[in-house]
């Protein structure tokens, strides 16, 4: 029996239920969903079980994460999840050139701004007209109070790496527009997070 190298994320276990409910209203009925920065793999295997008509493509830069994803796929016996890709969102060349939907959960605040730039450009290249980009996590949002818990979280992120931090939603939306991605929905989520939906126009 191989060594169990599965990772587990408490936040993934907490938020996958609420995220699933949002996804029920926005995902296509069929096609391929590319997840950027899949982390432990607990999200993608859970979503695959909830949406069996879709093909799920996880990815992550980390070898440790890709090993965990592969083991979660095997453990959960989900047949509609492809092997994880080594994908650098900031890169101009992705190992995939088409996806009907793309998602990135709790990624853009734990990475440099260049990663968000690469994510949005890549989504603009890969998504068809009407294709979906789904982002989840904390954001600064004009006209909405910045919760103390997010202020503290932002401070801790920037202490770990000055290039990290909670992004302004308006900045993300403006940059997305340069790649033909239009903000269509912002949904308040538990723990002062947002689900943010873009469509390629």
KEPA-39900 format. One line per 3 residues: number of its first residue (from 1); their letters; for each residue x, y, z of C-alpha. Coordinates in steps of 0.25 Angstrom, whole numbers. Layout:
REM residues N
NUM	a	X Y Z ~ ...
This chain:
REM residues 201
1	xxx	0 0 0 ~ 6 14 -4 ~ 8 24 6
4	xxx	-3 34 9 ~ 2 47 4 ~ -12 54 3
7	xxx	-13 68 9 ~ -25 74 16 ~ -29 88 16
10	xxx	-39 92 27 ~ -44 104 19 ~ -47 95 7
13	xxx	-55 86 16 ~ -63 98 21 ~ -66 105 8
16	xxx	-68 94 -2 ~ -82 93 2 ~ -86 108 0
19	xxx	-78 109 -13 ~ -85 96 -19 ~ -98 103 -17
22	xxx	-93 115 -25 ~ -87 106 -36 ~ -101 100 -38
25	xxx	-106 112 -44 ~ -94 116 -52 ~ -87 104 -58
28	xxx	-90 99 -72 ~ -97 86 -73 ~ -85 79 -80
31	xxx	-71 82 -84 ~ -58 83 -76 ~ -55 91 -64
34	xxx	-41 95 -61 ~ -37 98 -47 ~ -25 107 -45
37	xxx	-17 105 -32 ~ -25 92 -27 ~ -17 91 -14
40	xxx	-20 78 -7 ~ -30 73 -17 ~ -42 73 -7
43	xxx	-49 84 -15 ~ -48 77 -29 ~ -52 63 -24
46	xxx	-64 69 -17 ~ -69 77 -28 ~ -67 65 -38
49	xxx	-76 57 -29 ~ -86 68 -29 ~ -85 70 -44
52	xxx	-83 57 -51 ~ -86 62 -65 ~ -74 71 -65
55	xxx	-60 67 -67 ~ -51 74 -57 ~ -36 77 -59
58	xxx	-29 81 -47 ~ -15 88 -47 ~ -4 93 -37
61	xxx	10 98 -38 ~ 14 89 -26 ~ 18 75 -27
64	xxx	13 72 -13 ~ -1 77 -17 ~ -1 69 -30
67	xxx	2 57 -22 ~ -9 60 -12 ~ -19 63 -23
70	xxx	-16 49 -30 ~ -17 42 -17 ~ -31 49 -14
73	xxx	-36 45 -28 ~ -32 31 -25 ~ -38 31 -11
76	xxx	-51 37 -15 ~ -52 29 -28 ~ -57 40 -37
79	xxx	-56 36 -51 ~ -58 50 -57 ~ -45 56 -51
82	xxx	-33 57 -60 ~ -19 55 -55 ~ -14 69 -49
85	xxx	-6 78 -58 ~ 7 85 -55 ~ 1 99 -58
88	xxx	7 113 -55 ~ -4 123 -56 ~ 6 134 -58
91	xxx	12 128 -70 ~ 8 132 -84 ~ 8 117 -88
94	xxx	-2 108 -81 ~ -2 93 -83 ~ -17 94 -87
97	xxx	-23 102 -98 ~ -38 101 -96 ~ -47 100 -84
100	xxx	-62 103 -83 ~ -61 109 -69 ~ -49 113 -61
103	xxx	-48 114 -46 ~ -38 119 -35 ~ -42 118 -21
106	xxx	-34 125 -10 ~ -22 128 -20 ~ -21 142 -24
109	xxx	-18 148 -10 ~ -7 137 -7 ~ 1 140 -19
112	xxx	7 152 -26 ~ -1 161 -35 ~ 6 156 -47
115	xxx	-1 143 -44 ~ -15 149 -45 ~ -10 156 -58
118	xxx	-6 143 -64 ~ -19 136 -59 ~ -28 147 -66
121	xxx	-20 146 -79 ~ -20 131 -79 ~ -35 131 -77
124	xxx	-37 141 -88 ~ -29 131 -97 ~ -35 118 -93
127	xxx	-50 121 -90 ~ -60 121 -102 ~ -70 133 -103
130	xxx	-79 132 -91 ~ -69 124 -84 ~ -68 125 -69
133	xxx	-57 130 -59 ~ -61 128 -45 ~ -52 134 -33
136	xxx	-54 131 -19 ~ -48 138 -7 ~ -47 151 1
139	xxx	-47 164 -7 ~ -47 179 -4 ~ -60 184 -10
142	xxx	-63 199 -12 ~ -76 203 -4 ~ -75 191 5
145	xxx	-68 191 19 ~ -55 183 20 ~ -57 174 31
148	xxx	-47 174 43 ~ -44 159 40 ~ -40 162 26
151	xxx	-32 174 31 ~ -24 165 40 ~ -23 154 30
154	xxx	-18 164 19 ~ -7 169 30 ~ -3 154 32
157	xxx	-2 151 17 ~ 7 164 14 ~ 16 160 26
160	xxx	18 146 20 ~ 21 152 6 ~ 19 167 2
163	xxx	15 163 -12 ~ 2 156 -6 ~ -10 163 0
166	xxx	-25 164 -2 ~ -28 170 -16 ~ -38 181 -19
169	xxx	-49 175 -27 ~ -50 187 -36 ~ -35 186 -40
172	xxx	-37 171 -43 ~ -50 174 -52 ~ -43 185 -59
175	xxx	-31 176 -63 ~ -41 165 -66 ~ -48 174 -76
178	xxx	-35 175 -84 ~ -36 160 -87 ~ -50 161 -91
181	xxx	-55 156 -77 ~ -67 164 -72 ~ -72 164 -57
184	xxx	-86 158 -57 ~ -88 154 -42 ~ -83 157 -28
187	xxx	-89 148 -17 ~ -86 149 -3 ~ -81 137 4
190	xxx	-78 132 18 ~ -66 138 26 ~ -66 151 18
193	xxx	-62 144 5 ~ -68 147 -9 ~ -72 138 -21
196	xxx	-68 146 -33 ~ -73 142 -47 ~ -67 147 -60
199	xxx	-72 143 -74 ~ -64 144 -87 ~ -70 154 -97
